[in-house]
């Protein structure tokens, strides 16, 4: 082992002392240099800097751009900016704030919320900056304030632009709302662009197209006096207003859906299968977005949160539904494409299906079964046995792969934020969720859209649109066009690059299509009355799923009320052979898909028809009763 | 009869008075500095009481830490040193992997508190070098210096990568001061300084563009009066217009009219200089000089080599903060984000500075008995 040289601690201590003294001398010299520099700036150059300080009276004030408007595809206004007046207070000029607030409360009325928000806003501002106290003053309130104005020094009525949603509740989820910019928004917004902006899109289109709607800020150079009061504007660069947005929505269809739901919880989405344009997107119950614009009051917010219908949940985008029998056309298409079935193949439905070697039976809707059915009848009558057998033959892996191609289990990519993925049953999903192996029985019920299945109305609508367009998928979207100014031409959204059909064999589509036409038009169809009086043939499929397992207490309770027993769905498209609209209607409680959900779809179709040029020849003759009013 | 516990308390109080744990002149200097800082804060934030209270709270937090650290004997601290150093460098690595912060990865989010591990390294770096050197013969040999160089380069490099060049330089300085105080011969110091100066043009290539711009702006701030030069120009106007006696408390127009950005944090000295003038600045510099001198005095009287080197390096690091920030305000050093100790608004800096004075207090409490 090498010997360490001995340490001489006394010598080290004296060496340190020597160094510490040297270090301190260097420090004193450095601080001396610093002090000399300050002497140079503050004494020698003082006059020059004093002059520059006096001249330093020009401030840059950001100017917020006005926000783009939102219209539907036909130019119906959905979001606008309206002039309003608010009361602002400059705290510096107020001698007794409590007395002032009390006086204003008697004169124009203030709520607890107003006072609280005022206190909160005041904290973040300097005493000479004005703070909003009451927004949206009525004419009467302004008049009453003006009369008593002399009593309220430091208070002023200030005009401002506020966002207004003339359609309110109807577009609460879809158009969304703007709100005051908070810390959360600041982390994703460019601070320089938003320097003068108070509100930003929080949800819906307002959030998704924030960039387009916001515009570019301008600024003005203002000369101020020593108290920071503006004296005159030296230079002004005007802001560039945000672009207007035209949505693909047809308000007539949206209206019809809203009315037809009549407050029953559920959702509906209508898509143009040719290009993925969303024609209507409804979630019931909804809320009034105008409540949120200037900060929702606590009472209103609590009421929305506590409401049993969950009005804040966007059911079209995030609602979770079991697809039930609406999945059958997709299953049928998968069976045909995989070569497991030919359209003419016949399956015998006895009323109950058994996995070979297992005791548990899987039931048909009709006790005693539907007898021998081919593919068209299996869709028309919604024959479970046909699909139990098909799913079992297909196996879960091929089922997952084939139905995944229609977009189930992943977001559709619509131009909104916060879309749910739903659940496409698969071995991997179950392994990840429950860490359990897959059982054949689960494949069987997956074949009729039950078990682990979860879809959003938007996903199902997108899937139906794909079916309707002969297997050609389109990305659903809401942006129709943008517009720089009111009188400028519309800039239409460029179409997505064309995609190939999911079907290798064109006969796949025609077989499934025939089945769905038979649902509405065939003698055995589950939505037989739907097409009456409609000029185009409609193709559709019903879905009815039990809301609760028959063994639970909730079922016992609800089984007495027929209208509450099921979660019902209806999907359809028309004109049947050249589809221009595909609709999905989901109702959270109802008797049967054909009975409760289909009529909503029909009313949407009637509204949609108003925007269509009527067909030259009606392919299906209207019943006499309808023809002669 | 006086209860026993009161007698005990009396006894302890007498002991404490006769032989205080804290060095009262140093403590007095720190308290005075903190008060000047608070008064300036209150003015710079335009009499925003919330901000003043926030800063008071942080100072109290730092003072608590000071008291806690001062209770740890230097021997214990010395034994912990390698672990503390390894831990703080480990945190730096962690930040490099998953840190957050705008543009730069400096912060570590511990749910209840977010902090910058680089602040911790400011303290553990001199501790580690002092720990390593105290068991080697001094002045250090070239081999020892080589090991120390690696010890300094690794954390400094990690911090520079964040990128936070200012803090990286401070960390390097803290380590190098220990070497200086250990008695590294003058010609070796000259050799090292010379080679660093020679390497500066190479280092220029490794700087981020914004860092290069800050150096360029220092040379010619008027070339970009609304961009990067803005800080320098406005700071100089604020300082220069203050004059000999200053404009008076809360009468500075530069900060009040919001011409001066960051006027409560890195540029607090501009506000102070505008309001209190050259006289105020010189008094403040004298106060800093007193705190640094007193700290070096404590170092010179420390019991062992480790305590001595550590205390001395902490004192000199403190000086560097003052110099770098003051030089930036006066427009003779580039704009780097170094706060002015106990004056600037911000928690991390105040807490870490006061913690380092906790170490000094502990070293003082365990000083050599013979020293006067």
Boltz contact constraints between the chains, C-beta under 6 A:
constraints:
  - contact:
      token1: [A, 5]
      token2: [B, 137]
      max_distance: 6.0
  - contact:
      token1: [A, 7]
      token2: [B, 137]
      max_distance: 6.0
  - contact:
      token1: [A, 12]
      token2: [B, 138]
      max_distance: 6.0
  - contact:
      token1: [A, 12]
      token2: [B, 305]
      max_distance: 6.0
  - contact:
      token1: [A, 15]
      token2: [B, 183]
      max_distance: 6.0
  - contact:
      token1: [A, 16]
      token2: [B, 181]
      max_distance: 6.0
  - contact:
      token1: [A, 16]
      token2: [B, 308]
      max_distance: 6.0
  - contact:
      token1: [A, 17]
      token2: [B, 300]
      max_distance: 6.0
  - contact:
      token1: [A, 19]
      token2: [B, 181]
      max_distance: 6.0
  - contact:
      token1: [A, 19]
      token2: [B, 183]
      max_distance: 6.0
  - contact:
      token1: [A, 20]
      token2: [B, 296]
      max_distance: 6.0
  - contact:
      token1: [A, 20]
      token2: [B, 300]
      max_distance: 6.0
  - contact:
      token1: [A, 20]
      token2: [B, 312]
      max_distance: 6.0
  - contact:
      token1: [A, 23]
      token2: [B, 316]
      max_distance: 6.0
  - contact:
      token1: [A, 24]
      token2: [B, 293]
      max_distance: 6.0
  - contact:
      token1: [A, 24]
      token2: [B, 296]
      max_distance: 6.0
  - contact:
      token1: [A, 27]
      token2: [B, 292]
      max_distance: 6.0
  - contact:
      token1: [A, 27]
      token2: [B, 319]
      max_distance: 6.0
  - contact:
      token1: [A, 30]
      token2: [B, 323]
      max_distance: 6.0
  - contact:
      token1: [A, 31]
      token2: [B, 285]
      max_distance: 6.0
  - contact:
      token1: [A, 31]
      token2: [B, 289]
      max_distance: 6.0
  - contact:
      token1: [A, 34]
      token2: [B, 326]
      max_distance: 6.0
  - contact:
      token1: [A, 35]
      token2: [B, 282]
      max_distance: 6.0
  - contact:
      token1: [A, 35]
      token2: [B, 285]
      max_distance: 6.0
  - contact:
      token1: [A, 37]
      token2: [B, 330]
      max_distance: 6.0
  - contact:
      token1: [A, 37]
      token2: [B, 332]
      max_distance: 6.0
  - contact:
      token1: [A, 38]
      token2: [B, 278]
      max_distance: 6.0
  - contact:
      token1: [A, 38]
      token2: [B, 281]
      max_distance: 6.0
  - contact:
      token1: [A, 38]
      token2: [B, 330]
      max_distance: 6.0
  - contact:
      token1: [A, 39]
      token2: [B, 278]
      max_distance: 6.0
  - contact:
      token1: [A, 41]
      token2: [B, 239]
      max_distance: 6.0
  - contact:
      token1: [A, 41]
      token2: [B, 240]
      max_distance: 6.0
  - contact:
      token1: [A, 42]
      token2: [B, 242]
      max_distance: 6.0
  - contact:
      token1: [A, 42]
      token2: [B, 243]
      max_distance: 6.0
  - contact:
      token1: [A, 42]
      token2: [B, 278]
      max_distance: 6.0
  - contact:
      token1: [A, 43]
      token2: [B, 244]
      max_distance: 6.0
  - contact:
      token1: [A, 43]
      token2: [B, 278]
      max_distance: 6.0
  - contact:
      token1: [A, 45]
      token2: [B, 240]
      max_distance: 6.0
  - contact:
      token1: [A, 46]
      token2: [B, 240]
      max_distance: 6.0
  - contact:
      token1: [A, 46]
      token2: [B, 243]
      max_distance: 6.0
  - contact:
      token1: [A, 49]
      token2: [B, 237]
      max_distance: 6.0
  - contact:
      token1: [A, 49]
      token2: [B, 240]
      max_distance: 6.0
  - contact:
      token1: [A, 49]
      token2: [B, 241]
      max_distance: 6.0
  - contact:
      token1: [A, 50]
      token2: [B, 241]
      max_distance: 6.0
  - contact:
      token1: [A, 52]
      token2: [B, 237]
      max_distance: 6.0
  - contact:
      token1: [A, 53]
      token2: [B, 237]
      max_distance: 6.0
  - contact:
      token1: [A, 53]
      token2: [B, 241]
      max_distance: 6.0
  - contact:
      token1: [A, 56]
      token2: [B, 259]
      max_distance: 6.0
  - contact:
      token1: [A, 126]
      token2: [B, 46]
      max_distance: 6.0
  - contact:
      token1: [A, 228]
      token2: [B, 257]
      max_distance: 6.0
